[in-house]
Amino acid sequence: MPLKILIADDHALLREGLRLLIHSQDDMNVVGEAEDGIETLEKVRTERPDVLLLDIAMPRMTGLETIQMVHRIAPETGIVILSRYEKEAYVRKALKAGALGYVVKGEAGATMLEAIRCVAQGRFFLSSQIHKSVISSYLETVDETEEEHAEFGQLSDREKQIFHLLVQGHSSIEIGKVLFISSKTVDKHRASIGKKIGIDNPVKMVQYAIRNGIIDPTVWEE
């Protein structure tokens, strides 16, 4: 099934360009467009997109505020921020708010398509114009009062193997093939992992894994 993409930007010409680009791909489809933050939330509620392309400077509600609301409404939706700003401060704020992707406007269409596919898999993606150290820098400056999770240590060795594969974007079928077990067994382990760490959303799992040093953020820097 094609990825469902929602485009949120107050510039009609940019939305049209993105729509044409996305519709040229067999594995993705535009399910809606929005001109401001409020309309974006309404479309997220009705369309439940896999990926939201979101302008950071939106009318009626800022992009950062919109990110936080989207996570409450549809935590499974991955977010790619569209911005003309390359400064680290903007990128850091977007990542901290919950975005997985950050693309500078004007990048090649291939870059946008790669960002969509990466974020749909729960992986980070940064525009090539942004220094790759931003992710590591962001992780080092996350609010120290944020609760640290120790639940990962409760996972069995098999569950830890599956967790690592999950946060790399692999499906249950793919994991089953790698570990020589059935996809149903993978799903059972996945449910157990979710209960033990208190997270069952792939995007949140990635953020949890990087924040707690379980995986190396440079995996997303290729």
N, C-alpha and C positions, 0 to 999 in steps of 0.2 A: 504494500500500500504506500502511495507517495506521501512524503512528509507534508504536513499541513503548515503553511507559512502565513503569518499575519504581518502586514507591513504598516508601521505607525510612524508617520512623518507628516509635517504640515505643508510640505512642498509637493504639489501634485505631479510636477515633472519628474521628481526623484522617484516617487511611488510608481509612476508609469514605467520608468526605466527598469526598476527592480522587478516589477510584475512581468515585463517582457523577458527579462533575463531568467527568472525562475520558471516561467511557463515553457522555456526552451529546454528544460531538463525533464527527463522521464521520471525521476525519483522524487520530485517535489511539485507542490501546487500552491498557489495563493488562494487562501480561503476567505480573505477579507482585508480591508484597508481602514485606517483610522487617521484622523487629522489632528487629534489632541488626546491628552491623557485620559479624560473621562470616557471618550468614545473607545479608546483602546481597551479599557477595562470591560466595557460592555461587550466588545467583540471577543475578548478573551473568554468571557463567561459563556457566550453562545457557541463559539467556534472551537474552543479548546485546542489551540494550535500546538504543534510540536515545537515550533520555534517562532519567537517574536522578534522582528527587526524593529528596534525602537530608537527613535531620535532622542538624544539626550536633552535637547532644548525644546520641549513640547509645550504648547499653550495649555492653559487651564490646570495643568498638573505637570511638574517637572519629570524628566525621565527617571531620576533617582527615586522620586516618590512613587512613580508608576511601577518601577521594578518591585518595590516592597509590597505593593498592593497585588500585583500579579502573582507573587509567590503565595499570598494568602488564598487567592481565588483558584489558581491552577499551578500548584507547585511542580507539576510535571513539565511545564512549559519552559524550555531553555530560552535565554534572552541574549541577543546580540545587540550591543549598543552601536548606533550609527552616530558619528560625531565629526565635526571639522576640527576638534581640539586634539592635539597630540600630547599635551602636557601630562606628566605622570600623575598629578593631583587628580585630574579628571578620571583617569584610568583606575586609580586606586579607589576612588569613591564608587565607581561603577561596580568594581569587583566586590567591594565590601557590601554593597547593597544587594548583591546576589547575581549579577550578570556573569555569564561565562565567556562571552565574546565581546570584543571591542574593535570595531573597524572604522578607520578614518575615511570620511567621504572622499571620493575621488580615486579610491583604490580600483584596480582592475576587477572586472566581473568575476574572473576566476577566483579571486581572493574572497569575494562575498560568498560564492558557492561553497568554497572550502570551509568558511566560517560556519555556514549553516549546517553542513554535514558534521563538523566537529562538535558543535554545541548540541546537535540532536543526539549525539552519542554520550553527552555528559562531559565532554572534554573542553578545556580552555582553548581559546583562540584569540591571539592578538594581531592586529594589523602589523604588517612588516615595517611600518614607519615608527612603531613604538618599540622602545628598547625592551628586550626580553627579560631584563632583571626586574621588571615591574611586578610580576607575579610573586617572586621571592621576596621582594621588598614589601609588598602588600601583606604577605603572610607574617613577616616579622613585626609588623606594626599593628596587627589586629588587637583590638582592645584587650588588655591583659585581664580585665574583669570577666571576660567571656569564659563561661564554664568549660573546663577541659574534661574530655570524656576518657574514662579508663575502661569502658565496657569492651573495647577491642580485645583486651587480654582474656576475656571470658570465651572468646571464640575457639572452637577446636581447630586443629591444624588444617583439616579439610575446609572448614568454613573460611579460614584466613586465605587459603588458596583461591576459593571462589570469590571472596570479597575483592581480592586484587584484580581478578579477571573482570569482575563486574565494573569496577571503576575505570577500567581501560576501555569500556564500551562494548564488551562482548555479550552476546545473547546467551540464553540458557542452552540453546542447541549447540552453539559454538563451544561453550564451556564444557558441556557434556562430552563433546568429541575430544577435547584436549585432555580431560581427566578420565576418559573412558568410563563414564557413568551416563545414565539416562538424563534427559532434560527434566523429567519429573523429579528425579532425585536432586538435581540442581535447584529446582524451584523450592523444594522442601528445605534445603540448606539456606536458600535465599530468605525464606520466611523466618527461619530461626535466627539468621543474622540480623534481620530487621528488628526482631523482638529484643535481642540482646543489646544492640546499640541504640535502639529507639529511633531508627531511621529506616524507611523503606522506599524513599524516593532516590533514583539514581543520581540526580544532580546534587542533592544534599549529601549523598554518600561520598561523592568526589570531593566536595568542600570539606567534609569531615575528615577524609583520608589525608588531604594535603595539610589541613590545619593542625592535625595531630602527628604529622611527620611519618605517616604510614607509607606514603608514596612520595616520590620526588617530583616536584612541579616542573622540572625540566622535561618531563615526558611530553608536555604540551607545547614545547618550544620549537618544534621542528618547523 
